[in-house]
Amino acid sequence: MRRSKLESYEQILKALAKKPLTIDRLAYETNIDCAILKQRLDFMIGNGLTNERQVGKKALVTVSERGIAVLSALSIQERLDKVRSTIMNLDETTEVLPTLSRRNRRTN
């Protein structure tokens, strides 16, 4: 299944929140093609979510404070979506239970 840009950005931020990575290692960790990853990183660097810095011969990508804030907001939204889904399931269950209870009484 193809993931959305937002899902790609979130995966990149999660990987970089753990530790700075080279582009190759980040591509491996996120399972994103290097060419697409470079496009996503250019956007993220342009919007202040990530930084690229030279450490010796390696170019490392790091997450910025703004990137951490965005990742936190996305995590909160994900938790809220799970809570919303649970509440909807509970609502459906409370609607079905009385019907099942009535059916059960009729058969006994």
C-alpha positions in Angstrom: 0.0 0.0 0.0 1.3 3.4 -0.9 1.7 5.8 2.0 0.7 9.5 1.9 3.2 12.3 2.1 2.1 13.1 5.6 2.7 9.5 6.6 6.2 9.7 5.0 7.0 12.9 6.9 5.8 11.3 10.1 8.0 8.3 9.6 11.0 10.4 8.8 10.5 12.5 11.9 10.1 9.4 14.1 13.3 7.9 12.8 15.2 11.2 13.2 13.8 11.7 16.7 15.8 8.6 17.8 19.1 9.8 16.4 20.7 11.7 13.5 21.0 9.6 10.3 22.6 9.7 6.9 20.3 9.9 4.0 21.1 6.3 3.0 20.4 5.0 6.6 17.2 7.1 6.8 16.0 5.6 3.5 16.6 2.1 4.9 15.0 2.9 8.3 11.9 4.4 6.7 11.7 2.1 3.7 11.5 5.1 1.4 13.2 5.3 -2.0 16.3 7.7 -1.9 15.0 10.0 -4.6 11.6 10.4 -2.9 13.3 10.8 0.5 15.4 13.6 -0.9 12.3 15.4 -2.1 10.6 15.0 1.3 13.8 16.1 3.1 14.1 19.2 0.9 10.6 20.2 1.8 11.2 19.5 5.5 14.5 21.4 5.6 12.8 24.3 3.8 10.0 24.4 6.4 12.4 24.1 9.4 11.5 20.6 10.4 14.9 19.0 9.8 18.5 20.1 9.4 21.3 18.7 7.3 24.9 19.1 8.7 28.3 17.8 7.8 30.1 15.6 10.3 33.4 14.8 8.8 32.7 13.3 5.4 29.1 12.3 6.3 26.0 14.5 5.8 23.7 13.8 8.8 20.0 14.7 8.9 18.7 15.8 12.3 15.3 16.8 13.5 14.8 20.4 14.6 12.8 21.6 17.6 10.0 22.6 15.3 10.1 19.0 13.8 9.7 17.6 17.3 6.7 19.8 18.0 5.1 18.7 14.7 5.8 15.1 15.6 4.2 15.6 19.0 1.1 17.1 17.4 0.8 14.2 15.0 1.2 11.7 17.9 -1.6 13.4 19.8 -3.9 13.4 16.7 -3.2 9.7 16.3 -4.1 9.0 19.9 -7.3 11.1 19.5 -8.2 9.1 16.4 -7.9 5.8 18.4 -10.0 7.2 21.2 -12.7 8.4 18.7 -12.7 4.9 17.1 -13.1 3.2 20.5 -16.0 5.5 21.4 -17.7 4.7 18.1 -17.3 1.0 18.7 -18.7 1.4 22.2 -21.7 3.4 20.9 -22.4 0.6 18.4 -22.1 -2.0 21.1 -24.6 -0.2 23.4 -27.1 0.0 20.5 -26.8 -3.8 19.8 -26.8 -5.1 23.3 -30.5 -4.3 24.1 -31.6 -6.0 20.8 -29.5 -9.1 21.7 -30.9 -9.1 25.2 -34.5 -9.0 23.9 -33.8 -11.8 21.4 -32.3 -13.9 24.2 -35.4 -13.5 26.4 -37.7 -14.5 23.6 -35.8 -17.7 22.9 -35.8 -18.8 26.6 
